[in-house]
Amino acid sequence: MKIVGRRLVGWQAVYDIGLAGDHNFLLVNGAIAANCFNKSHSTAYGYVTYQTAFLKANFPVEYMAALLTANSGDQDKVQRYIATCLSMGIEVLPPDVNRSDIDFTPVGNKILFGLSAVRNVGQGMIEAILQARAEEGDFQSLADFCKRITDSRILNRRALESLIACGAMDSLHPQRNRNQLMQDLPLVLEWAQARAKDRAVGQVTLFDMLAGDDPAPSAPPVDDLPDAEKLRYEKELLGFYVSNHPLKDIHRPAAMIAPISLADLEQHTSQGMVSVIALLTALKPITTKRGERMAILQLEDLTGQAEAVVFPKAYERIHRQLQSDQRLLLWGTLEMRDDRPQLLIEDAEPLEEVKLVLVDLPVEQAGDIQAQNRLSEVLKQQVGEMPKVPVVVKVTDGYHAQYVRLGPQFRVEDADRARVALTDAGFHAQASELLSLKL
């Protein structure tokens, strides 16, 4: 076999193209694909693969914006690609009436949501916004926006409420919060419509005659919405958490102790017990024919959604932890249902209560086989009956630190007891809360 393409640097996926006899094999991540192509077919695939890898490596923001736009009709894929942007250091921002286009827009090293993503905002409104910006520049305020979008069939309160609630009008009033704009909206909308009617019949106000500006009314000052409510509006109107996500700030330590994301569950259905970190977005209690209680859960993380089932025995033990909008560390097994992975929950713990054992090892000690064996023996003695606490080793050389999560066979039952045992064995260890772990 002659290798004609090999491990394109700078791209997450690795594609190899090999020639064997009269046919080519497309190797994806080192594995031969299910199909065997002739040379012309695989050459075309290889060429497109190279182009795609080049664009992602050299124009990552533009590439991801185009990828999000091309898949904007598939919510699962968009959420997965937004998570990919996060891992690449690309921030995805809420839409902005002064900067967003119809679709996802690259702006510097960030990506703006397109206006077409906002629910209740029709094509006519989007076209009117883009035309008004092209003719007279950026909008200066909510009043200026309502004054310039004059078609009453387009300028409706529901669309404006959606634009405010998802953050698309934040830039118009940096000193005003979204709740304040919501309170101002009915007053400003009535003011703008009255002015439009006056101009339509040829009436002018004193402010028009003096070439001044008729100040728009505003509501009494109010406090901003709670962060959780603002995120809920974003999720409702855009389909995603954009300005923030309940799991965004902890995605690195979360990946350390639960590396499997919801988008990856399908690849792990035959690996026994798995652990995931997810947001519980919905819970449906069920009573079985025997009168036992169980539940069906809807889970979400940065990469997608999944369904989970909690059977009666597990539900009786953990039902107090199962609260909507709760961030959870979940343990369970996987099965396929209707060609989709379903998680069968065995245990759950709120992230605020999750602990881990952190072991500091100098690089010399980490490379010492005797120290490795001693560490292994101490941890095996701490497994117990319910080993849920992960062990993370921090390897340092005085200048850099590398975190390594030990395999599930080294999970311990009690973090504090394991810390004491490790300290007595000569290791520097601490029982740490997950949310306090800085990586």
Helices and strands as residue ranges (DSSP letters): E 2-5, E 15-20, E 23-28, E 31-38, H 39-58, H 60-70, H 75-87, E 91-93, E 105-107, E 110-112, G 115-117, H 123-136, H 142-148, H 157-165, G 170-172, H 178-200, H 206-209, H 227-238, G 248-250, H 251-257, G 262-268, E 274-287, E 293-300, E 305-310, H 312-318, G 319-321, E 326-337, E 340-350, G 351-353, E 355-362, H 363-366, H 369-380, E 391-396, E 401-405, G 408-410, H 415-424, E 428-433, G 434-436
